[in-house]
Amino acid sequence: MSWKKPTFQEYQGNLFIKNLKIHPLFFNLSFKLKKANTTENLFIVLNLLTGALGTALANLDNAPLSLTGIELHDVFDSQEAIVAKIVSKYKNEVTKNVFKLLGSLDIVGNPVGLFNNISTGVTDLFEKPVQGFLKGPLEGGKGLLTGAGSLVKNTVSGTFNSISKVTGSLASGVSNLSLVREGF
């Protein structure tokens, strides 16, 4: 099979990308749904139920979202094929982020936040003593106490934060059902 020079029609519609770089994105998403004050009497029961469920289920607190970057070098393809490559790359990451969003819902106690708090405490439990022992035995003992204190603090605060998220979501739903309005 010999190489044949491509014709103009074969080049037509294709793009050449020397270097395309999309940097990673990292952000925390927080969202709190506020029920709008409506005076319409039509479908009031339906509005109450959807409002109660909406405020109880839709609140997010510091959901960690991240999308990795993409680097394309010396790509020659059609615009549709290049877009398809980028879209397929991000489909899996969006699916992972949906699970992080679900794990950060207040109604389930924000288990992602609880895990982040506890992991911070565990990291401090190991890192603080190591940093201290590198300076000396007295500093190592201080590091051990600091790390253990951080583990206890982060575990307790994460646990109570999760409990408060669940009870706060339930209270918000019940208050919407009972027609109690926040912030007149």
Secondary structure, DSSP 8 states (H G I E B T S, - for coil): -------HHHHTTEEEEEEEEE--EEEEEEE----------TTHHHHHHHHHHHHHHS-EEEEEEEE--EEEEEEEEEHHHHHHHHHHHHHHHHHHHHHHHHHTBGGGT-HHHHHHHHHHHHHHHHHHHHHHHHH-HHHHHHHHHHHHHHHHHHHHHHHHHHHHHHHHHHHHHHHHHTT--S--
